[in-house]
Amino acid sequence: MTFASPDNVHAALQWRYATKKFDASRKIDDAHWNILEKCLVLTPSSYGMQPWKFFVVTDPAVKERLPQASWGQTQPKDCSHMVVLANRTDAGPADVDRLVERTALTRGTELGKLAGFRKMVVGFLEHPQLQTSEWAAKQVYIALGQFMACAAMLGIDTCPMEGIEPAKYDEILGIQNQGYQTCVGCAAGYRADDDKYAQLAKVRFPVEEVIGRI
């Protein structure tokens, strides 16, 4: 296995920015997109619960409707692929059972040997102070970060979008009754040549102010 060099990782993250204007004529090819979907699937999550679903929007007719639910922003319409990251609304014992069964199948383990793990996770989800929907939404942001970093490594532009109306997205995508709700969006594609934001220097606080060494 060959890993990216430190310089290459740094260069990709310096190159990345929240793309404001996409080149609508350029599309991400299947090979690159398939890898990005795998990046989403491989995202780590608390207890491995994966309380999310990622809706990939490429239908021009659907994309055309998204700016009206995105405060007029055109990235969802002009990008190649619009990813809508949705969180589970009511994670519970049934979801834990699904994970336990998947774990047993994948690792060749007897279900009985996972009983302790199941009890622990169910107890966590049923804790009276836990808001499962909020917890699931936090997990979604891990996926968002991984997706953008992986896209940068592939030379693909992204724009994370919280400036959207989640309920309207749910309606446009028809996901209201699937047990998920829109959390955040991310447009992916290629920057337009005239996007002025591509040339702006990144504004970040110095490393010594942001990184604490103990």
C-alpha positions in Angstrom: 0.0 0.0 0.0 1.3 3.5 -0.9 0.3 6.4 1.3 0.1 10.0 0.3 3.2 12.1 1.4 2.9 14.8 4.0 3.6 17.4 1.4 0.8 16.1 -0.9 -1.8 16.0 1.9 -0.9 19.6 2.9 -1.0 20.8 -0.7 -4.4 19.3 -1.3 -5.9 20.9 1.9 -4.4 24.2 0.9 -5.9 23.9 -2.5 -9.3 23.1 -1.1 -11.8 25.9 -0.4 -15.6 26.2 -0.1 -16.4 26.5 -3.8 -18.9 29.2 -4.5 -19.3 28.8 -8.3 -19.1 25.4 -10.0 -18.5 24.7 -13.7 -21.8 23.2 -14.6 -20.4 21.6 -17.7 -17.9 19.4 -15.9 -18.9 16.1 -14.3 -17.1 13.8 -11.9 -16.3 10.5 -13.7 -17.6 7.2 -12.3 -14.2 6.0 -11.1 -13.7 9.1 -8.9 -17.3 9.2 -7.7 -17.3 5.5 -6.7 -14.3 6.2 -4.5 -15.9 9.1 -2.9 -19.0 7.0 -2.1 -16.7 4.5 -0.5 -15.1 7.3 1.6 -18.6 8.1 2.9 -19.3 4.5 3.7 -16.0 4.1 5.5 -16.5 7.1 7.8 -16.1 6.2 11.5 -19.0 6.6 13.8 -19.7 6.2 17.5 -20.0 2.5 18.3 -19.9 1.9 14.5 -23.6 2.7 14.5 -23.6 4.6 11.2 -26.8 6.6 12.0 -27.0 8.2 8.6 -27.9 7.9 5.0 -26.3 9.9 2.1 -28.6 10.9 -0.7 -26.7 11.6 -4.0 -28.5 14.0 -6.3 -27.6 14.1 -10.0 -31.1 14.4 -11.6 -31.1 17.8 -13.3 -34.8 18.3 -12.6 -34.3 17.7 -8.8 -31.1 19.8 -8.6 -33.0 22.7 -10.3 -35.3 22.8 -7.3 -32.7 22.9 -4.6 -31.6 26.6 -4.8 -35.0 27.6 -3.7 -34.4 25.7 -0.5 -30.8 26.9 -0.2 -31.2 30.6 0.3 -30.8 31.1 -3.4 -27.4 29.6 -3.6 -26.7 27.9 -6.9 -24.1 25.3 -6.0 -26.6 22.5 -5.6 -27.8 23.1 -9.2 -24.4 23.7 -10.9 -22.3 21.1 -9.2 -21.8 17.6 -10.6 -23.1 15.7 -7.6 -25.0 17.1 -4.6 -24.7 15.0 -1.5 -27.4 15.5 1.1 -26.2 14.0 4.4 -29.1 12.9 6.5 -29.1 11.7 10.1 -31.3 8.9 11.7 -34.2 10.5 13.6 -35.0 7.7 16.0 -32.1 5.3 16.4 -33.0 2.5 18.8 -32.7 -1.2 19.6 -33.7 -2.3 16.1 -30.8 -0.4 14.7 -28.4 -2.0 17.2 -29.7 -5.4 16.2 -29.0 -4.6 12.6 -25.5 -3.6 13.4 -24.9 -6.7 15.6 -26.2 -9.0 12.8 -23.9 -7.2 10.2 -21.0 -7.5 12.6 -21.5 -11.2 13.1 -21.8 -11.8 9.4 -18.8 -9.7 8.5 -16.5 -11.1 11.1 -17.8 -14.6 11.3 -18.8 -14.2 14.9 -21.7 -15.9 16.8 -24.5 -13.5 17.7 -24.3 -14.6 21.3 -20.8 -13.4 21.7 -22.0 -9.9 20.8 -24.7 -9.8 23.5 -22.6 -7.6 25.8 -21.9 -5.1 23.1 -25.6 -5.0 22.1 -26.5 -4.3 25.8 -24.0 -1.5 26.1 -25.1 0.3 22.9 -28.8 -0.1 23.6 -28.2 1.3 27.1 -26.4 4.3 25.6 -29.2 5.0 23.1 -31.8 4.8 25.8 -30.0 7.0 28.3 -32.6 9.6 29.4 -30.2 12.6 28.7 -29.3 11.5 25.2 -31.1 13.2 22.3 -30.5 10.5 19.6 -31.3 12.8 16.7 -28.7 15.3 17.9 -26.2 12.6 18.5 -26.7 11.2 15.0 -26.4 14.7 13.5 -22.9 15.0 15.1 -21.9 11.7 13.5 -23.0 13.1 10.1 -20.5 15.9 10.4 -17.7 13.4 10.7 -18.7 12.0 7.4 -18.9 15.5 5.9 -15.3 16.2 7.0 -14.0 12.9 5.6 -15.8 13.4 2.3 -14.3 16.9 1.8 -10.8 15.8 2.7 -10.9 12.8 0.4 -12.3 14.9 -2.4 -9.5 17.4 -2.1 -7.0 14.5 -2.3 -8.6 13.6 -5.6 -8.6 17.2 -7.0 -12.4 17.5 -6.7 -14.0 20.7 -5.3 -16.6 20.8 -2.6 -18.8 23.2 -0.8 -20.3 22.3 2.6 -23.8 23.8 2.9 -25.6 24.5 6.2 -27.4 27.4 4.5 -30.3 25.2 3.5 -33.8 24.5 4.7 -33.7 20.9 5.9 -37.5 20.4 5.9 -37.8 21.6 2.3 -34.9 19.3 1.3 -36.7 16.4 2.9 -39.8 17.3 0.9 -38.0 17.8 -2.5 -36.1 14.5 -2.1 -39.1 12.6 -0.7 -37.3 11.3 2.4 -39.8 12.5 5.0 -41.0 9.0 6.0 -37.7 7.1 5.7 -36.5 7.6 9.3 -33.9 10.2 8.2 -33.8 14.0 8.1 -31.6 16.3 6.2 -28.7 17.6 8.3 -26.3 19.3 5.9 -25.4 19.3 2.2 -22.2 19.2 0.3 -21.9 20.1 -3.4 -19.1 18.4 -5.3 -17.7 19.0 -8.7 -15.2 21.4 -10.3 -14.7 25.1 -9.7 -15.6 27.6 -12.4 -12.6 29.5 -13.8 -14.1 32.8 -12.7 -14.8 31.9 -9.1 -13.0 34.7 -7.4 -12.9 32.9 -4.1 -10.5 30.3 -5.5 -7.7 32.9 -5.4 -8.2 34.1 -1.9 -5.6 33.2 0.7 -6.8 31.0 3.5 -7.4 32.8 6.8 -6.4 30.6 9.7 -5.1 31.4 13.2 -1.5 30.4 13.8 -0.7 26.8 14.7 0.6 27.8 18.1 -2.7 29.5 18.9 -4.9 26.6 17.8 -2.8 23.5 18.8 -2.2 23.0 22.5 0.7 20.8 23.5 0.5 19.1 26.9 
